[in-house]
Amino acid sequence: GDITMRPKMSFLCKQEIQTLCSMPSGHGQVIACLQDRALESSIRGSRFSEQCKEIVQMDIVASNHDWQLKFGLHKACNVDAGRLCGEHLLMSSSQVLPCLKANADNIGDV
């Protein structure tokens, strides 16, 4: 998702976006950058405000439960998800990632 679709994150992480992730908005690059930098800051010490780090970590958790929130994954794996995990698409998107992992050897096979 695009950072403009997450106004609270955009507001709480304004300083971090300007200093660490200054790039054109779109296609999820800013969010992916914030997620990467938040993980790095947890390991090496932080230049992140607590509010920004908290909302980015919540976004990481949410994206781990919904494959459609993973940057690039939905577009790249949409056909395989439908072919290999169609029943999960209909029931719960939270089961698509585990299904894709379980069928990793069959991804891309047509």
C-alpha distance (Angstrom), angle and dihedral (degrees) to the residues before:
residue distance angle dihedral
G1 . . .
D2 3.73 . .
I3 3.82 120.6 .
T4 3.82 89.1 -123.1
M5 3.81 87.0 65.8
R6 3.81 88.9 59.2
P7 3.82 103.7 55.2
K8 3.80 94.6 167.5
M9 3.81 91.3 54.4
S10 3.80 90.1 44.5
F11 3.82 90.1 52.9
L12 3.82 97.7 42.6
C13 3.81 93.1 44.2
K14 3.80 98.6 40.9
Q15 3.82 93.8 120.3
E16 3.81 93.5 45.0
I17 3.80 91.5 48.9
Q18 3.81 91.1 51.4
T19 3.80 96.0 45.8
L20 3.81 104.9 30.4
C21 3.80 108.0 20.1
S22 3.78 106.2 31.1
M23 3.79 104.0 157.6
P24 3.77 137.3 117.3
S25 3.78 112.1 -68.3
G26 3.77 116.6 -114.1
H27 3.77 143.8 80.4
G28 3.79 92.6 39.2
Q29 3.81 98.2 -76.7
V30 3.81 93.6 128.5
I31 3.81 92.4 49.2
A32 3.81 91.6 45.5
C33 3.81 89.3 49.5
L34 3.82 92.1 49.7
Q35 3.80 90.6 48.6
D36 3.81 92.0 49.7
R37 3.79 92.9 45.6
A38 3.82 92.3 46.4
L39 3.79 90.4 54.0
E40 3.81 90.8 47.2
S41 3.80 91.3 48.6
S42 3.79 91.0 52.9
I43 3.79 88.8 57.6
R44 3.82 101.9 37.1
G45 3.77 104.1 28.0
S46 3.73 127.6 -82.5
R47 3.75 139.5 -81.3
F48 3.80 86.0 169.3
S49 3.77 124.6 102.8
E50 3.78 112.9 -120.8
Q51 3.82 91.1 -115.9
C52 3.79 92.4 53.5
K53 3.78 94.0 44.5
E54 3.80 90.9 49.5
I55 3.81 95.7 50.5
V56 3.81 92.3 44.6
Q57 3.80 90.9 50.7
M58 3.82 89.9 49.4
D59 3.82 88.3 51.7
I60 3.81 90.8 51.0
V61 3.81 90.4 52.2
A62 3.81 91.5 47.7
S63 3.80 92.2 49.2
N64 3.80 90.0 50.5
H65 3.80 88.0 61.1
D66 3.79 98.8 43.9
W67 3.78 118.5 49.5
Q68 3.80 90.8 -160.0
L69 3.82 89.4 66.7
K70 3.81 94.0 56.3
F71 3.80 108.4 104.8
G72 3.81 109.0 -108.6
L73 3.80 95.3 -10.9
H74 3.79 97.3 98.3
K75 3.81 92.6 52.9
A76 3.81 95.2 41.5
C77 3.80 96.7 45.5
N78 3.79 103.2 31.6
V79 3.82 94.8 107.8
D80 3.81 93.7 44.7
A81 3.81 91.4 45.8
G82 3.77 90.5 53.9
R83 3.80 93.2 45.1
L84 3.81 98.6 42.3
C85 3.80 103.3 25.6
G86 3.79 105.4 26.4
E87 3.78 94.4 133.2
H88 3.81 89.7 54.6
L89 3.79 91.7 50.3
L90 3.78 89.0 57.9
M91 3.81 96.2 45.1
S92 3.80 109.5 33.3
S93 3.79 132.2 -13.7
S94 3.82 88.5 -149.1
Q95 3.82 88.7 73.9
V96 3.82 96.1 53.2
L97 3.83 96.7 81.1
P98 3.83 93.8 51.2
C99 3.81 89.0 46.0
L100 3.82 92.5 50.7
K101 3.81 90.1 48.0
A102 3.81 90.8 50.2
N103 3.81 90.0 50.4
A104 3.80 96.9 41.5
D105 3.81 92.6 125.5
N106 3.82 90.1 58.1
I107 3.79 98.8 47.5
G108 3.76 111.5 118.3
D109 3.81 93.5 14.3
V110 3.77 109.4 126.9
